[in-house]
């Protein structure tokens, strides 16, 4: 009986971890880690290393921009609010999906 309960608990924990990974972008920037809610459940761009990418290259990705990567980059000090708005306008008006 105990084996069966522990296997159920393990399945629940694995399911919860999977749901967490489908629901959040995990952004690494040096020693800091930020969580960003995804706009929809997907496995796209779950783990992102922002330390070796420019802010513009991160803002270029529609999935990240829709989730609010610009606000995170402003919090991290990588962009000003004006730069964020400018990049959002630039890439929102671009019909190409990155």
Secondary structure, DSSP 4 states (H G I P E B T S, - for coil): -HHHHHHHHHHHHHHHHHHHHHHEEEEEETTEEEEEE-SSS--TT-EEE-TTS-HHHHHT-HHHHHHTHHHHHHHTTSS-HHHHHHHHHHHHS--S--
